Amino acid sequence: MPRDFEGGWIATLAITAFAAILRFWNLGNPVKFVFDETYYAKDAYSLLKFGYARQFIDKPEGIADKQILAGNLDVFKDTPSLTVHPEVGKWMIAAGEQLFGMNTFGWRFMPALFGTLTVLLVIRTVRRMTRSTLIGAIAGLLLAVDGLHFVMSRVALLDIFLAFWLVAAISCLVADRDWTRRRHAESLDDGTGPGVRRAVGRLLLVRPWRIAAGVCFGLALGTKWSAVWVIAGFGILVFAWDLGARRAIGVRHAFWRSAIVDGIPAFLSIVLVALVTYTATWTGWLLHDNAYDHDYASKNPAHGVMKVVPDDFRSLVHYHQEVLAFHTGDYIKNATHPYSSHPAGWPIVARPIGFDAVNDIKPGTSGCTANEGTNCLSVISAVGTPLLWWGGALALLASLVLWIAQRDWRFGVPIVGYLTCWVPWFFFDDRPIFFFYAVTMIPFTVMAVALILGKILGPAKAAFQTATPRRLIGSAVVGAFVVLVVLNFAYIWPILTDKVLPHPDWLNRMWFKSWI
């Protein structure tokens, strides 16, 4: 690791503080429910107040939202509600509501906090992968100024929590890789004979970082089920890391021996721990008899092997079947949405999503400075910073080449992370899916960009070579790219933050017709 412990943390905290200022500034505005906040903020408060999700009054339409914004929180019915995502993200939103009240700042506080913490994790993870504080800082800065990550950190939706827990889990796996190889290296000097080493190598049955990764994966799965693909992808990747380590110390028939001494403990530490953690996140549902479908088992006696399963868990299994039917059934397959976005266009920001819009603001009202004959509008568009996403697409392609051609393990992290967050959505394109799901992809995008920029920058020793301006040219390219991304973010800032803009100024930021 770099020998700049203090400098590394100063850089980390400075960029994290910058990300926090961006995300917490004016967080309570607009004072309204933005997009699906109308579901998640209320579900979170229901969990906080009753311990399980309840339905809320809905006639006339929007009455619950209006009453909450007016300070009247008595909007919940006695009947339980079927919520179509697990409860971790909603409990996290509820924590902010407990701290600051059932208001816009309260339900957006935790998304802003965990969006900021994701920046910190990315810095430290890339620093560990590259052994460079500078490259880690570049990755964090780029994530801080991505438009999609910024918007998702300022609304009470679930995906920012999913992104955090996935990055946290993968950070633990990268730390485990260092921890494991260090112990393998120590075993080469402990007097163990070469015959013993070639037989198996050092046994590492309990690996704390992997247990921590399992907990984080379980919390990710408890936020959204799409985390399962990431767990599967990184399960394969970490086995490849273990296999490579055993081969490096001379273990014969390393594949099969690693499958036993590494694969089985890894399954227990990551997959089993994740499943136990996920089940534990349903404790609130299990403890409340009035929760949705909690009485299913009592109304439907068990048959066969299911008789040994406690009724509460049989009911929970049925609840999961109901949720799965919602996500894959005819109802959602026949649904349409004007902002539906095919995943093929996500890497190039082909179809972002509008979260909020107020149109036809007259000149001289609400801060509108438009000329007569032109109105203003204010919008929140969940659009990624274009130059970062387009550069990121190229960086990911280069990373794939370097991973394969140079067998550089570091590039496998962003590639596996990106693909497992992106490719599965192609199998669900018969239902409405949205660009904001791609917020889980952007941390891996900035990792790939940072790694490629590190290649362009070159080794530090090149700075002392006077024969070629290698480091100077690399620094200029890297610096120019980072500055352009920051300026691009500043330019689209008004459409990310509900700023009142004259219609022509808004159109100038809508670079493509598909963005409108």
Buried (B, 14 or more C-beta within 10 A) or exposed (E): EBEBEEEBEEBBEEBBBBBBEBBBEEBBEBEBBBBBBBBBBBBBBBBBBBBBBBBBEEEEEEEBBEBBBEEEBEBBEEEBBEBBBBBBBBBBBBBBBBEBBBBBBBBBBBBBBBBBBBBBBBBBBBBBBBEBBBBBBBBBBBBBBBBBBBBBBBBBBBBBBBBBBBBBBBBBBBBBBEBBBEBBEEBBEEEEEEEEBBEBBBEBEEBEBBBBBBBBBBBBBBBBBBBBBBBBBBBEBBBEBBBBBBBBBBBEEBEEBBBEBBBEBBBBBBBEBBBEBBBEBBEBBBEBEEBBBBBBBEEEEEEEEEEEBEBBBBBBEBBBEBBEEBBEEEEBEEEEEEBBBEBEBBBBBBBBBBBBEBEEBEBEEEEBEBEEEEBBBBBBBBBBBBBBBBBBBEBBBBBBEBBEEEEEBBBBBBBBBBBBBBEBBEEBEEBBBBBBBBBBBBBBBBBBBBBBBBBBBBEEEBBEEEEEEBBEBBBEEBEEBBEBBBEBBEBBBBBBBBBBBBBEBBEEBBEEEEBE
